[in-house]
Amino acid sequence: MNAMKLIIIDCKAWERHCSDFANFIHRIEQLIGNPPETEEWLDNEAVCRRLGISKRTLQSYRDTGKIPFSIIGHKCYYKESDVTELLNTGNE
């Protein structure tokens, strides 16, 4: 049978410990910041449907820098927010 171990700490020492721990957490949060919200990524087909354009037009948008993209495994992906921004600016 395991015996329970009892540790007695002065109230002020416990409060100091809790305060130090809270400060530590605060410093860590400042270093790493708030984690970014995950954003949906769209492939070529989804972007073409969303914008109502052809794959060739989307290629032109990539070539001219009109829409940012990332390539993963020989496929292009686009942040949903970038596609939405392009829709909102009306620069299709």
N, C-alpha and C positions, 0 to 999 in steps of 0.2 A: 504494500500500500504506500502511496506517495503522501508524504507529510506536506502540509501547506506551510510556506515560509511567510512570515509576517515581517514587513519592514516598516519601521516608524520613521516618518520624516516630519520635521518641524514645518508648521504651516507656512511660514515666510519662505522657507527653502523650497517648498512645493510650488508656491506662487511664482517664485523666481524661475524655477524650472519651466513652468508653463509659459511664462512670458518669454524666456529664451527660446523655447520651441516655436512659439508664435512668430517671433522675429526671424528665426531660421526659415520657416515656411514663407514668410513675406519676402525674404531675400531670394529664395529659390524662384518664386513667382516672378520677381523682377528680372531675374536672369533669363528665364525661359519664356516669359510673357504668357499670354493666354494662348492655348493651342488653337490653331486656325480651324475654322469650320471646314469640313470636307466639302468639296465642290464636285458636282457631276461633270464628267468629261464625255464629250460626244465624238463619235466617229464621223467620217466623211458623209456617209449616207444620212445620218441623223441631221447633220448641219445642212445638207442640201435640201432635205425636206423642210426643215425649220425656216430656212431663208427663201425657199422656192426657187432655187438656182440649180444649174447643172454641175456635174463634177468638174467640167472644164472651167466654168466660171469660178468655182471654189479654188481650183488650181491657180487661176489668175489672181485671186485674192491673196493666196499664200505668197505667190511670186512678187507681188507688189507691196506686201507687208500690211495689207488692209485688215488681215485677221491673224492674230498670234496663234501658233500651234506648236505642238510637241510631237516628235516622232518616237514611237516605242515599237520595236520589233517590225520595222518597215511599214508601220501604219501611222497615219496622222490622227491626232486627237486635239480637240478644242475645248477650252473651258466654256461651260454654259454661260458664264457671265460675259465673256467676250462676244459670244454669238448674240446674246441679248442686247449688248451695247451696240453692236452693228445694226441690229434690227431697229433699235431706238433712234439711231442717228439718221436712218433712212438713206445711208450711202451705199445701197446695194447696186 
